[in-house]
Amino acid sequence: EETLVESGGGLVQAGGSLRLSCTASGFVGDVDDYAMGWFRQAPGKEREGVSCINWSGASTHYAESVKDRFTISRDNVNNTLYLQMTSLKPEDTAIYYCAATPSNGVSCSLDGVDFDYWGQGTQVTVSS
């Protein structure tokens, strides 16, 4: 069974940093057959695509709200996806989800409907 497990969330002051991790297991084939992404959902708001990365790591995309502050990366040897978050703001407070979808394309999508597998999420809270 395909499983994605996020970790690294927590409480941090505005201006601080966190690194989220997502470990994949049970996937058919290799994890480098999948594009992956990070999404978030704040209370009372719709889910938002934060960042995505293609199967090789050569192509990434970011939401405008996190560009130049967040960095996505992946370690296909260890089946792990990362999101390095810096200069955190209170509006970054949300549950962050990791997602994956079979893809060997050159790009990736920030639309959640394009992803097939989801983790349970990790809470990130940024205090002002």
C-alpha positions as CSV (number, residue, x, y, z in Angstrom):
1,E,0.0,0.0,0.0
2,E,1.3,3.4,-1.0
3,T,2.0,5.6,2.0
4,L,3.3,9.1,2.5
5,V,4.3,10.2,6.0
6,E,5.0,13.9,6.7
7,S,7.2,15.1,9.6
8,G,8.9,18.3,10.7
9,G,6.0,20.5,11.5
10,G,5.7,22.5,14.6
11,L,5.4,26.0,16.2
12,V,7.8,28.7,15.1
13,Q,8.0,32.4,15.5
14,A,7.6,34.7,12.5
15,G,10.9,35.0,10.6
16,G,11.9,31.5,11.6
17,S,12.5,28.3,9.6
18,L,11.3,24.8,9.4
19,R,12.1,21.8,7.2
20,L,9.3,19.4,6.4
21,S,10.0,15.8,5.3
22,C,7.8,13.3,3.5
23,T,8.8,9.7,3.3
24,A,7.3,7.4,0.7
25,S,6.8,3.7,0.9
26,G,4.9,0.9,-0.8
27,F,4.8,2.6,-4.2
28,V,4.7,0.5,-7.3
29,G,8.0,0.9,-9.1
30,D,10.5,3.5,-8.0
31,V,9.7,6.8,-6.3
32,D,11.4,8.5,-9.2
33,D,8.5,7.4,-11.4
34,Y,6.4,10.0,-9.5
35,A,6.0,13.8,-9.4
36,M,5.5,15.1,-5.9
37,G,4.2,18.2,-4.3
38,W,3.4,20.0,-1.1
39,F,0.0,21.5,-0.4
40,R,-1.5,23.3,2.6
41,Q,-4.8,24.0,4.0
42,A,-5.5,26.7,6.6
43,P,-8.6,26.7,8.8
44,G,-11.6,28.0,6.8
45,K,-9.6,28.1,3.5
46,E,-9.4,25.9,0.5
47,R,-6.4,23.6,-0.1
48,E,-3.5,25.5,-1.8
49,G,-0.7,24.1,-3.9
50,V,2.6,25.3,-2.3
51,S,5.3,23.7,-4.5
52,C,5.9,20.7,-6.7
53,I,8.9,18.8,-8.2
54,N,9.1,16.6,-11.2
55,W,10.4,13.0,-11.0
56,S,14.0,13.9,-11.4
57,G,14.1,17.1,-9.4
58,A,15.1,19.1,-12.4
59,S,11.8,21.1,-12.5
60,T,10.1,22.8,-9.7
61,H,7.2,25.3,-9.3
62,Y,6.2,27.5,-6.4
63,A,3.1,29.4,-5.4
64,E,3.7,33.1,-5.6
65,S,3.1,33.5,-1.9
66,V,6.1,31.3,-1.0
67,K,8.5,32.0,-3.9
68,D,12.0,32.9,-2.7
69,R,11.2,31.7,0.8
70,F,10.5,28.0,0.3
71,T,12.6,25.4,-1.4
72,I,11.4,21.9,-2.5
73,S,13.8,19.1,-3.0
74,R,13.8,15.3,-3.2
75,D,16.1,12.4,-2.4
76,N,15.1,9.5,-4.6
77,V,17.6,7.1,-3.1
78,N,15.9,7.5,0.3
79,N,12.4,8.0,-1.0
80,T,12.1,11.4,0.7
81,L,10.6,14.8,-0.3
82,Y,11.6,17.9,1.5
83,L,10.3,21.5,1.9
84,Q,12.7,24.0,3.4
85,M,10.7,26.9,4.7
86,T,12.4,30.2,5.7
87,S,11.2,33.7,6.6
88,L,8.0,32.1,7.8
89,K,4.9,34.4,8.2
90,P,1.8,33.9,10.3
91,E,-0.2,33.4,7.1
92,D,1.9,30.3,6.4
93,T,0.1,28.6,9.3
94,A,-1.7,25.5,7.9
95,I,-1.7,21.8,7.8
96,Y,0.9,20.8,5.2
97,Y,0.3,17.7,3.0
98,C,2.7,15.7,0.8
99,A,1.3,14.3,-2.4
100,A,2.5,12.1,-5.3
101,T,1.4,11.1,-8.7
102,P,2.8,8.8,-11.4
103,S,4.6,11.0,-13.9
104,N,7.8,11.0,-15.9
105,G,7.1,14.4,-17.3
106,V,9.5,17.4,-17.5
107,S,7.2,19.5,-15.4
108,C,4.8,19.2,-12.4
109,S,1.4,20.6,-11.3
110,L,0.3,22.7,-8.4
111,D,-3.3,21.5,-8.8
112,G,-4.2,19.0,-6.2
113,V,-6.6,17.2,-8.5
114,D,-3.6,16.0,-10.5
115,F,-2.3,14.0,-7.5
116,D,-3.3,10.5,-6.6
117,Y,-1.7,9.8,-3.2
118,W,-1.7,12.0,-0.1
119,G,-0.2,12.0,3.3
120,Q,-2.0,12.7,6.6
121,G,-0.5,16.1,7.0
122,T,1.7,17.9,9.5
123,Q,0.7,21.1,11.3
124,V,2.8,24.3,10.9
125,T,2.0,27.2,13.2
126,V,3.8,30.5,12.8
127,S,3.3,32.9,15.7
128,S,3.5,36.7,15.3
